[in-house]
């Protein structure tokens, strides 16, 4: 059955680690009532002094062993090793804006370099990973934000829901002309919409989006080049357009943690070289990140009505820093909030991937960043090579949890991290400073890549 739309009337609020208790009404989107409300603050280290990554990297035990990060004291669980599934390398995903945790943090996603994909049991009480369950479709799926036993995947011309307990598949909707659904699933909000690219082409050349509301089965085919939704002409002045002499194409899509926003990164865009846009599926209106100021760079993610990108410092002199924006008015500078700002600027030495799915249960939740090295600074700098959470309240607080032992010069070595709905856990992948052994070239690295979970206490 399709998921039911609900209004949640909370009768008890989360205090520290209490569960949310909610009753449902008849209108509005469902919320993940099985998940804890994500915290707004943490007890982790917030000092701004440099903390060099230990060298050599700490020695690891086998899969399901726990390491205490020697710098910040967080518990880190090794999920995979050379004995997992025949010795394959594993990552959860290749960006922070994909949902890799199920709704209540009892399972997560894993994939190999050849696209074989699994869901894996997780015991949040005992901090242990369980069995790997191989799936019969490719890795471009995402978990439901509200149902811990459901995920959505690409199925020829259909977007389909899969139940991990019963293995039942339910087709949500098919494209009207039978064109294939492509690229990746993006779950929007509390399962308000499920979207993908559609039609002919490949990454960077797709020109259509396909979205379905799982509750109502309403479907929308959004043709970017022809400016139509289900064949009806659109007159939004912010509709994405092609650069002169080129055809706009979809590079990536990602859903908001709450609400109805779909993020899209375009190639050959007419408004800015990075081509970032956000579509509000409630109003069918777009907002664009233009080059009107210097703050358009960096990786992106969507919270609940807010968008963040890693644009660097306010003065443009340091790679550390990000800006939070209104998802419906991305260039309204009066509504910018600059976060994770360095106390002393030092230069452009690193990059970041962000993840904000904890905003699914708490719109004011801080943002997870996993920072990776691009070039070595002359001396150690705070936050480089670290997994951190940045407050969004203007306090510039940054909680520091662990070093990720990345290889930032290789895409799959960038230690992507994804946060759980309840804000308690983060998955990340790492080649652990090249100490994991093997030389099979998985994910373009000379050594293995494994998946880890860091506890966000």
C-alpha positions in Angstrom: 0.0 0.0 0.0 1.2 3.6 -0.6 2.4 5.3 2.5 -0.3 7.4 4.2 -0.1 11.1 4.5 -0.2 12.2 8.1 -0.1 15.2 10.3 2.0 14.5 13.4 0.7 15.8 16.7 3.6 15.4 19.1 2.6 14.7 22.7 6.0 14.4 24.1 9.2 16.1 23.0 12.6 14.6 22.8 14.8 15.4 25.8 18.3 14.1 25.4 17.6 10.5 24.3 13.8 10.1 24.8 11.8 8.8 21.8 9.3 11.1 20.1 5.7 10.1 20.8 3.3 11.2 18.1 -0.3 10.6 17.0 -1.4 11.0 13.4 -4.1 13.0 11.8 -5.4 12.9 8.3 -3.5 15.6 6.4 0.1 16.5 5.7 3.2 14.5 5.1 4.3 11.7 7.3 7.3 12.2 9.6 9.8 9.6 10.8 8.1 8.9 14.1 10.2 5.8 14.6 13.4 7.9 14.8 14.6 9.9 17.7 14.6 13.7 17.4 18.0 14.8 16.4 19.9 17.0 18.9 20.8 20.6 18.3 23.9 20.4 20.5 26.6 17.8 21.2 29.1 17.2 23.9 32.1 16.7 21.5 35.2 18.8 21.5 34.7 22.4 20.2 38.1 23.9 20.6 39.6 25.7 17.5 43.2 24.6 17.9 44.9 22.4 15.3 44.6 18.6 15.9 46.9 16.9 13.3 45.7 13.6 12.0 47.7 10.8 13.7 50.4 9.4 11.5 50.6 6.5 11.1 46.8 6.0 11.2 45.6 4.1 14.3 45.8 0.3 13.9 42.4 -1.3 13.2 40.9 -4.5 14.3 38.6 -6.7 12.1 35.1 -5.8 11.0 32.8 -5.0 14.0 35.7 -3.9 16.1 35.5 -0.5 17.8 38.3 2.0 17.8 38.3 5.1 20.1 39.5 8.0 18.0 42.8 8.9 19.7 42.3 12.7 19.2 38.6 13.3 19.9 37.6 10.2 21.9 34.6 9.2 19.7 33.9 5.6 19.1 34.4 4.4 15.5 33.1 1.1 14.3 34.8 -0.7 11.5 32.0 -2.2 9.3 33.9 -4.0 6.6 37.4 -5.6 6.1 39.2 -7.8 3.7 37.0 -10.8 4.7 33.7 -9.0 4.0 31.9 -10.4 0.9 35.0 -11.9 -0.7 37.3 -9.0 0.1 35.6 -6.2 -1.9 36.0 -2.6 -1.0 32.9 -0.9 0.3 31.5 2.5 0.5 27.9 3.7 1.6 27.7 6.3 -1.3 29.7 8.8 -3.3 28.2 11.9 -1.8 26.8 13.2 1.5 23.4 14.1 0.1 22.2 10.5 -0.5 20.2 8.7 2.2 22.3 5.8 3.4 20.5 5.2 6.8 17.0 3.8 7.1 14.4 5.8 9.1 15.3 4.5 12.6 19.0 3.8 12.3 18.7 0.0 12.3 20.1 -0.5 8.8 22.3 1.2 6.3 23.5 0.9 2.7 26.7 -0.5 1.3 28.0 -0.9 -2.3 31.1 -2.2 -4.0 33.1 -0.8 -6.9 31.2 -2.9 -9.4 27.8 -1.7 -8.3 26.8 -4.7 -6.2 24.7 -3.3 -3.4 23.5 -4.5 0.1 21.6 -3.3 3.0 23.2 -4.1 6.4 21.6 -4.6 9.8 22.8 -2.1 12.5 22.4 -2.5 16.3 22.5 1.0 17.7 22.3 -0.2 21.3 25.4 -2.5 21.1 27.1 -0.5 18.3 27.5 -3.5 16.0 26.8 -4.1 12.3 24.9 -7.3 11.3 24.5 -9.4 8.2 24.8 -8.1 4.7 21.7 -8.6 2.5 22.4 -8.5 -1.2 19.9 -6.7 -3.4 18.9 -7.6 -6.9 19.0 -4.1 -8.4 21.8 -1.6 -8.8 23.2 0.8 -6.2 21.2 3.9 -7.2 18.5 3.5 -4.5 17.6 5.4 -1.4 16.0 4.6 1.9 12.5 5.8 2.8 12.7 8.7 5.2 9.7 7.4 7.2 9.5 3.6 6.9 12.5 1.7 8.2 11.7 -1.3 6.1 11.3 0.5 2.8 13.6 1.8 0.1 13.0 3.1 -3.4 14.9 2.0 -6.6 15.0 2.6 -10.4 13.1 -0.1 -12.2 13.2 0.4 -16.0 10.5 3.1 -16.6 9.2 2.8 -13.0 10.0 4.2 -9.6 9.5 1.2 -7.3 9.3 0.7 -3.5 10.9 -2.4 -2.0 10.2 -3.8 1.5 13.3 -5.4 3.1 11.2 -7.6 5.5 8.8 -9.1 2.9 10.8 -8.5 -0.3 7.6 -7.2 -1.8 7.9 -4.7 -4.7 5.4 -2.0 -5.3 5.5 0.1 -8.5 4.7 3.7 -7.7 4.4 5.1 -11.2 5.9 4.9 -14.7 7.0 7.6 -17.0 4.1 8.5 -19.4 5.9 7.5 -22.5 7.9 4.6 -21.2 11.2 6.4 -21.0 13.6 4.9 -18.5 14.2 6.4 -15.1 17.9 7.2 -14.7 20.8 8.4 -12.6 19.7 7.9 -8.9 16.6 8.0 -6.7 16.2 11.2 -4.6 13.7 10.9 -1.7 12.3 14.3 -1.0 11.3 15.2 2.6 9.2 12.7 4.6 8.6 10.7 1.4 6.6 13.6 0.0 8.1 12.8 -3.4 10.5 10.3 -4.9 12.4 11.6 -8.0 15.0 10.6 -10.6 16.3 11.8 -13.9 14.5 10.3 -16.9 14.9 9.8 -20.6 17.8 9.3 -23.0 21.4 10.3 -22.3 23.8 9.8 -19.5 25.0 11.8 -16.5 25.5 15.5 -17.5 23.1 15.1 -20.5 19.8 14.0 -19.0 17.2 16.7 -19.7 14.2 15.4 -17.8 13.1 14.7 -14.2 10.5 12.3 -13.1 8.8 12.6 -9.6 6.0 10.6 -7.9 4.2 11.2 -4.7 4.1 7.8 -3.0 0.9 8.7 -1.0 -1.2 9.8 -3.9 0.5 8.3 -6.9 0.6 11.8 -8.5 3.4 11.8 -11.1 5.3 14.7 -12.8 7.5 14.5 -15.9 9.5 17.7 -15.8 11.1 18.6 -19.2 13.9 21.1 -18.5 14.7 22.0 -22.1 11.1 22.4 -23.3 10.0 24.1 -20.0 7.0 21.8 -19.3 5.6 19.7 -16.5 3.4 16.9 -17.8 3.3 18.7 -21.1 2.0 22.0 -19.7 4.2 25.0 -20.4 5.8 26.7 -17.4 6.4 30.4 -17.1 8.6 30.6 -14.0 11.2 33.3 -14.6 13.8 31.2 -12.7 13.3 28.1 -14.9 16.8 26.6 -15.6 18.1 27.5 -19.1 21.0 26.4 -21.2 24.2 28.4 -21.8 24.6 29.9 -25.2 25.2 27.3 -27.9 24.8 24.4 -25.4 22.1 22.1 -24.1 21.6 22.0 -20.3 22.0 18.5 -18.7 21.5 17.1 -15.3 24.6 16.2 -13.3 23.1 15.2 -10.0 19.9 15.4 -7.9 19.3 15.2 -4.2 16.3 15.5 -1.9 15.6 17.7 1.1 15.6 16.2 4.6 12.1 17.7 5.1 9.6 19.5 3.0 9.3 19.5 -0.8 12.6 20.6 -2.2 14.6 18.8 -4.9 18.2 20.0 -5.5 19.6 19.7 -9.0 23.1 20.3 -10.3 23.2 21.1 -14.0 26.0 21.1 -16.6 26.0 23.8 -19.4 23.7 26.0 -17.3 23.0 29.6 -18.4 23.0 31.3 -15.0 26.3 30.1 -13.4 29.1 27.7 -14.2 28.2 25.5 -11.2 24.6 25.2 -12.4 22.9 24.7 -9.0 19.1 25.0 -8.7 16.4 24.0 -6.2 12.9 23.0 -7.3 10.0 23.4 -4.8 7.7 20.6 -5.8 4.8 22.1 -3.8 4.8 25.3 -5.9 6.7 24.1 -9.1 9.0 27.1 -8.8 12.8 27.2 -9.0 15.5 29.1 -7.2 19.0 29.4 -8.7 22.5 29.9 -7.2 24.0 32.5 -9.5 27.4 34.2 -9.6 26.1 37.4 -8.1 28.5 37.0 -5.2 31.5 34.8 -4.4 29.6 32.3 -2.3 28.5 29.8 -5.0 31.1 27.1 -4.7 31.4 23.9 -2.8 29.3 20.8 -2.4 25.6 21.1 -1.4 22.9 19.5 0.7 19.3 20.3 1.6 17.9 20.4 5.1 14.3 21.3 5.9 13.6 24.5 3.9 17.3 25.4 3.9 20.2 24.8 1.6 23.9 24.7 2.4 27.1 24.9 0.3 30.7 24.8 1.2 31.6 28.3 -0.1 34.6 28.9 2.2 35.2 31.8 4.5 33.2 35.1 4.3 36.3 36.9 3.1 37.1 34.3 0.4 40.6 33.6 1.8 40.0 30.1 3.3 38.4 26.9 2.0 36.8 26.3 5.4 33.3 27.7 5.9 29.8 27.3 4.4 26.7 29.4 3.9 23.1 28.4 4.8 20.4 29.8 2.5 16.6 29.9 2.2 15.8 27.1 -0.3 13.2 29.2 -2.0 15.4 32.3 -2.2 18.9 31.1 -2.7 20.4 34.5 -3.6 18.7 36.5 -0.8 21.9 37.6 0.9 19.9 39.1 3.8 19.0 35.5 4.7 22.5 34.0 4.5 23.9 32.4 7.6 27.7 31.8 7.5 28.8 28.8 9.5 32.0 26.9 10.2 34.0 30.0 9.8 37.8 29.8 10.6 39.0 32.0 13.3 42.1 32.8 11.3 42.2 32.4 7.5 45.0 30.4 6.1 44.3 29.5 2.4 42.5 27.0 0.2 43.7 23.6 1.2 40.7 21.3 1.4 37.2 20.5 0.4 34.1 19.1 2.0 31.0 16.9 1.6 27.9 17.7 3.7 25.0 15.7 5.0 21.9 17.1 6.7 19.3 14.3 7.0 19.1 14.9 10.8 17.1 18.0 9.8 14.4 15.4 8.9 13.5 15.2 12.6 14.9 18.6 13.8 15.0 21.6 11.3 17.6 23.3 13.5 20.0 20.4 13.7 23.6 21.1 12.9 25.1 20.0 9.5 27.6 17.1 9.2 30.7 17.8 7.2 33.5 15.4 6.2 36.5 17.4 5.1 39.2 16.1 2.8 42.6 17.3 2.0 43.4 18.8 -1.4 46.9 20.2 -0.8 48.9 20.1 2.4 49.0 23.3 4.4 52.3 24.6 5.8 51.1 23.6 9.3 48.1 21.7 10.8 44.7 23.5 10.6 41.5 22.9 12.6 38.9 20.8 10.9 41.1 19.5 8.0 40.6 15.8 7.5 37.9 15.7 10.2 34.3 14.6 10.6 32.5 17.6 12.2 29.1 19.1 12.9 28.5 22.8 12.4 25.8 24.7 14.2 23.4 26.7 12.1 22.4 29.2 14.8 25.0 31.8 14.1 27.2 30.8 17.1 29.9 29.4 14.8 30.2 26.3 17.0 31.8 23.3 15.4 31.8 19.9 17.2 34.8 17.7 16.2 34.4 13.9 16.3 37.1 12.0 14.4 39.8 12.1 11.7 38.7 10.4 8.5 42.1 9.4 7.1 41.2 10.5 3.6 42.9 10.7 0.2 41.5 13.9 -1.1 43.3 13.7 -4.4 41.2 10.7 -5.5 37.4 11.2 -5.7 36.5 7.9 -3.9 39.1 8.7 -1.3 37.3 11.8 -0.1 35.7 10.0 2.9 32.1 10.9 2.1 30.0 10.8 5.2 26.2 10.6 5.7 24.3 11.3 8.9 21.3 9.4 10.3 17.9 10.9 10.8 18.4 10.9 14.6 21.7 12.6 14.4 23.5 9.9 16.4 25.6 8.2 13.7 27.6 9.0 10.6 28.7 6.5 8.0 31.9 7.3 6.2 34.3 5.5 3.8 38.1 5.7 4.1 41.2 4.1 2.7 42.6 4.8 6.2 45.8 6.5 4.9 46.5 3.6 2.7 47.0 1.1 5.5 44.1 -1.3 4.7 46.1 -3.5 2.3 45.3 -4.9 -1.1 46.1 -3.5 -4.5 43.0 -4.3 -6.5 42.4 -0.7 -7.6 38.9 -0.6 -6.1 37.4 2.8 -6.5 40.6 4.1 -8.2 42.7 3.7 -5.1 45.8 1.5 -4.7 44.5 0.0 -1.5 41.2 -1.1 0.0 38.4 1.2 0.9 36.3 0.3 3.9 33.2 1.7 5.6 33.0 3.0 9.2 30.4 4.4 11.6 31.4 7.2 14.0 29.2 7.7 17.0 28.0 11.4 17.3 27.7 11.5 21.1 
